[in-house]
Amino acid sequence: MASSGSPAVSAAWPVEIRLTRDRRLLHVSFDDGKAFDLTAELLRVTSPSAEVQGHSEAERKTVGGKRNVTILSVDPVGNYAVRLGFDDMHATGIYSWAFLRDLGVNAERRFQNYLDDLGAKGLDRDKPGMR
């Protein structure tokens, strides 16, 4: 797992993880008072799974067509992470507390990078595709 380089990020512990009624947002609150609403789309396209991340930066995939994806399940993995299941049947990503915290802190930049990647690869948020 890649580290953000900040001990505070990896030390943060979630005190609440709640899926909104429409299943499009995952609310995560940490013990230091920080809280984030992470969209299902961002969680899906940044999934820490090998399917999306590959085994190196060169293998990383950009996943299109996920604007309307929803989260079907949030299941604990030990005491360090959750596995999210999405309505497109993707359920192999294990989201550690540090990963969720980093995603929350950097959500705007990560989403803009995703949009830039989509454009560069001829993909979009509404049509399924992966490159």
N, C-alpha and C positions, 0 to 999 in steps of 0.2 A: 504494500500500500504506500502511495506517495504521501509524504509529509508536507505540511504547509510551511514547516520551518519554525513555527511559533509554538512554544510549549503551552501557552494558554489555550490554543485551539485544541490540542490533543487532550488537555486536562479537563475540558468542559464536559459536564455530565448532564444528560437530558433529565428534566423533571416532569415534562409532559410531551407526549407525542399524540396528536389528535388529527384524524382525518375529517375534513369538513363534509357536511351532508351531501354536497354535490360530487364529492370524491375527486375534486380538481385541485385541492390544496392540502398539503400536509403541514400542520402547525407544529413547530418544535420549539420548546422553551428549555433553556439551559440554566444550571444552578447559579450562574453568575449574573442572571437577569436578562441576558440576551434572548430574543425570541425571533423566529423567522417563519414566514409563510412561504413554503416552497411549492411551486406549481408542479402538477403532475407531469406536464410537458418537460420542464427543466430536469426533473428527477429521472424521467425516462431517457432523455437524450444524453444525459451525463452518467448513465448507469455505470457503476464500477465493475460490471460484468466483463468477462473476456470477450463476449460477443460484440460489445461496443468498444471497449478499450483495447482489445487485442492483447498481444504480449509485448508490444513495443509501440512507441509513438507512430512509427510507420504503418502499423496495423490498425490504428484507431479508426473507427468508422463514424461517419456522420449519418445520422438517422433522420430521414424526412417523414412528413405526414403524421406528425404526432401532436398537432395543435389541440385536438379534442380528446386525447388519451385521458383515461381516468385510472385511479388506483383502486383495485379490487380488494387487496389485502395488505395488512401491515403485521408481519409476524416477527417476534423476537428471535434473535440468534445469540444464544448465550447471554452475557451481560454487556456486550460490546457493540451490538448492531441490530438492525432490522432488515428483513428481506421484504421487498415490495413486490407485489403482484399487480400487473397492469392489465387492462382489458384487451390489449393486443397479444396477450398470453406470455409476455416477457416477465419472467420471475426468477432470473438467475443472479441479479445484482444483490450484493450484501452491502448495505449502507452503514458504515461504522459511525459512531458518534462524531469522530473527528471529521469524517467526510461530510456529514450533514452540516456540521458547524462551518466548515470551510465553504461549502456550497452556499449557505446562508449569507456569510460575510461577503462572498464574491459573486452573488447571484446575477447582478446586473452585468458585470464584465463577462461572466461565463455565458450568459444568454446572448450577449452581443457577439461573442466569438462564435457561438453556434449559428447565429443568423449569417455572419460573414462566411462561415464554412458552407452553409447551405447554398448561398449565392455563388460561391467559387466553384461548387461542384454541380451546379445546375439542378439543385433540389429545392423543394419548398416545404413549408409547414403543413400543407394540406394534402399533398400527394405522396403516398408511401414510396420509399426508396432508400437505399443505403449505399454509400461509397466511402 
